[in-house]
Amino acid sequence: MDGFKDFKMTEEKVRKLLPLCESILSREYGRKIKLKDLTVGGVTVRRDELKDKRHENLKIKNKIDK
């Protein structure tokens, strides 16, 4: 387990875990589950922050495509 001593949980990693956790829980309970926020290793990501980040990334992508 010495390979994990330098491991740092980042906001980006937690952001990627949120849909994965929702998918696992949705399959487990047979209903569509949306989490408001997710905290892993002291890093919290909220659902509204994800929308803002995706919107900003889309705006940047559209500027590059033009």
N, C-alpha and C positions, 0 to 999 in steps of 0.2 A: 504494500500500500504506500510505499515511499513515493511513488509516481504522482500521487495526488496532493502532496504537501504544498506544491506551488499553485494548485488550482484555485482560481478566483471566480466566484459567481458574479456575472455582470448583468446589467439591465438587458442587454441584447440577448443573452442566453435565456433569461427568464421570459422575455417577450416571445421567444421561439417555443418555450415550453407551454405557454398558456393554451394555445389551440390543441396541443397534444393532450394535455390534461383534460380539456373539455371533451375531446373525442373519446378518451378512455372512459370517463364518467358517463357519457351519453350511451355508450355501448353497454356498460355495466347495468344502468338503470332503465334502459329502453326508452329514454326521453331525451329531447334536445336540451343540453345543459350549457348555459353560458355563465362563466364566472365574472364577477365584477372586478376582482383583483386576484393576484397570485403573489405570494411571498415565498421565496426560496433563499435560504442562506442570508437572511436579513435584507434582501433586495426585493422591493415591491414594485409591481407593474400593475397599473389600473387599466381597465378596458378603454376609458375615454382617452388615455394617453396613446394607446395603440392606434385609435382612429386618427388622432392628430399626426402621429408619425407617418402613417400610411398616406395621409392626404399630402403631407409635405413631400414625401418621396415621389408621389404621383406628379405633383407640380414640377419638381425638379426633372423627372423623367420626360415630361411633356416639353419642357424648355429645351432639353437636349435633342429630342426628336425633331423639333422644328427647324 
